[in-house]
Amino acid sequence: MKILSFRYNDILSFGPKVKKEEAVWDVLAIQESLQVLPSYAKTIVEGMTNGYEFVEQTRKLVRAAQELEDPSQFKRDFKEIEWLAPIPRTTKNIICIGKNYDEHAKEMGSEHAPEDIMVFTKAPTAIAADEQTLSVHADVTSQLDYEGELAVVIAKKGKNIPKNLAFDYVFGYTIANDITARDLQSKHKQFFLGKSLDGSCPMGPYLVTKDEIPNPQNLTVVTKVNDEVRQNGTTRDMMHSVEDLIVDISRLVTLEPGDVILTGTPAGVGLGMNPPQYLKSGDVVKVSIEGIGTLVNRFE
């Protein structure tokens, strides 16, 4: 199931994409109008704590609408909605993994990817949506860079998660662009400020449930800037797999519903080019991951 978050008539909602249509089912409106279920989650994060039951409840709501004489009353055309990030606001910082692809580690000046995971975070205020126009923040940086990544969305609370149960804690996957101000990153000798500018973590367009992506270690990740391919990698090349990341992070930090883990970026970032190619006003960045879709943002 491909789920998206959106705003329609100033009301925050979510729902699955309508198959073969450029529209979304407004499941909150369906439930409010038809009272199909005894109760239903008000947000994606609330719902995902129920795991696959939430997916089944959502399908039941869609089926109820489809049986109506006029099901279109609960469809929202993509042109009528304001797209939001699948998780519009995380409850804590976005968890990010650095240098998780060996070739990217090398282009950043390391001999190899680190043996242990490199973790940093981005502020929740950095979250942005698909098709949202983003600032190049020319007043504070001249080295804004892109990093296309697979993002993992956590479904339930967990600490010290064993590897054989790691996927039990995953709700699904989305696309993220870990936008980075390289000069600020260098100036402050740490990652948080250079990684947390407003709009520096666009995510989307969809949150795809894990049943549709049974193997997250076999996905292509392609980033284009103005239709020029800059990154063309595969999650097979991750030094630390999705399972490993969940295990290692949960040893030290309690994972919670709605937590987002950015799994690292393949080689091909702007800093790694000769000469470096940073984002400028007018650029359009597209990050595509098979099975999820394409995240698109224009910069000005």
RAMO-V568402 format. One record per residue. RES is the residue in three letters. OMEGA is omega as a letter, one per 30 degrees, with the letter a starting at -180 (* if undefined). Layout:
<<RES:OMEGA> <RES:OMEGA>>
This chain:
<<MET:l> <LYS:a> <ILE:l> <LEU:l> <SER:a> <PHE:l> <ARG:a> <TYR:a> <ASN:l> <ASP:l> <ILE:l> <LEU:a> <SER:l> <PHE:l> <GLY:l> <PRO:l> <LYS:l> <VAL:a> <LYS:l> <LYS:l> <GLU:l> <GLU:a> <ALA:a> <VAL:l> <TRP:l> <ASP:a> <VAL:l> <LEU:l> <ALA:l> <ILE:a> <GLN:a> <GLU:a> <SER:a> <LEU:a> <GLN:a> <VAL:a> <LEU:l> <PRO:l> <SER:a> <TYR:a> <ALA:l> <LYS:l> <THR:l> <ILE:a> <VAL:l> <GLU:a> <GLY:a> <MET:l> <THR:l> <ASN:l> <GLY:a> <TYR:l> <GLU:l> <PHE:l> <VAL:l> <GLU:l> <GLN:l> <THR:l> <ARG:l> <LYS:l> <LEU:l> <VAL:l> <ARG:l> <ALA:l> <ALA:a> <GLN:a> <GLU:l> <LEU:l> <GLU:l> <ASP:a> <PRO:a> <SER:a> <GLN:l> <PHE:l> <LYS:l> <ARG:l> <ASP:a> <PHE:a> <LYS:a> <GLU:a> <ILE:l> <GLU:l> <TRP:l> <LEU:l> <ALA:a> <PRO:l> <ILE:a> <PRO:l> <ARG:l> <THR:a> <THR:l> <LYS:a> <ASN:l> <ILE:a> <ILE:a> <CYS:l> <ILE:l> <GLY:l> <LYS:a> <ASN:l> <TYR:a> <ASP:a> <GLU:l> <HIS:l> <ALA:a> <LYS:a> <GLU:l> <MET:l> <GLY:l> <SER:l> <GLU:l> <HIS:l> <ALA:a> <PRO:l> <GLU:l> <ASP:a> <ILE:l> <MET:a> <VAL:l> <PHE:a> <THR:l> <LYS:a> <ALA:l> <PRO:l> <THR:l> <ALA:a> <ILE:l> <ALA:a> <ALA:l> <ASP:l> <GLU:l> <GLN:l> <THR:a> <LEU:l> <SER:l> <VAL:l> <HIS:a> <ALA:l> <ASP:a> <VAL:a> <THR:l> <SER:a> <GLN:l> <LEU:a> <ASP:l> <TYR:l> <GLU:l> <GLY:a> <GLU:l> <LEU:l> <ALA:a> <VAL:l> <VAL:a> <ILE:a> <ALA:a> <LYS:a> <LYS:a> <GLY:l> <LYS:a> <ASN:a> <ILE:l> <PRO:a> <LYS:a> <ASN:l> <LEU:a> <ALA:a> <PHE:l> <ASP:a> <TYR:a> <VAL:l> <PHE:a> <GLY:a> <TYR:l> <THR:l> <ILE:l> <ALA:l> <ASN:a> <ASP:a> <ILE:a> <THR:l> <ALA:a> <ARG:a> <ASP:l> <LEU:l> <GLN:a> <SER:a> <LYS:a> <HIS:l> <LYS:l> <GLN:a> <PHE:a> <PHE:a> <LEU:a> <GLY:a> <LYS:a> <SER:l> <LEU:l> <ASP:l> <GLY:a> <SER:l> <CYS:l> <PRO:l> <MET:l> <GLY:f> <PRO:a> <TYR:l> <LEU:a> <VAL:a> <THR:a> <LYS:l> <ASP:l> <GLU:l> <ILE:a> <PRO:l> <ASN:a> <PRO:l> <GLN:l> <ASN:a> <LEU:l> <THR:l> <VAL:a> <VAL:l> <THR:l> <LYS:l> <VAL:a> <ASN:l> <ASP:l> <GLU:l> <VAL:l> <ARG:l> <GLN:l> <ASN:a> <GLY:l> <THR:l> <THR:l> <ARG:a> <ASP:l> <MET:l> <MET:l> <HIS:a> <SER:l> <VAL:l> <GLU:a> <ASP:a> <LEU:l> <ILE:l> <VAL:a> <ASP:a> <ILE:a> <SER:l> <ARG:a> <LEU:a> <VAL:l> <THR:l> <LEU:a> <GLU:l> <PRO:l> <GLY:l> <ASP:l> <VAL:l> <ILE:l> <LEU:a> <THR:l> <GLY:a> <THR:l> <PRO:l> <ALA:l> <GLY:l> <VAL:a> <GLY:l> <LEU:a> <GLY:a> <MET:a> <ASN:f> <PRO:l> <PRO:a> <GLN:a> <TYR:a> <LEU:l> <LYS:a> <SER:a> <GLY:l> <ASP:l> <VAL:a> <VAL:l> <LYS:l> <VAL:a> <SER:l> <ILE:a> <GLU:l> <GLY:a> <ILE:a> <GLY:a> <THR:l> <LEU:a> <VAL:l> <ASN:l> <ARG:a> <PHE:l> <GLU:*>>
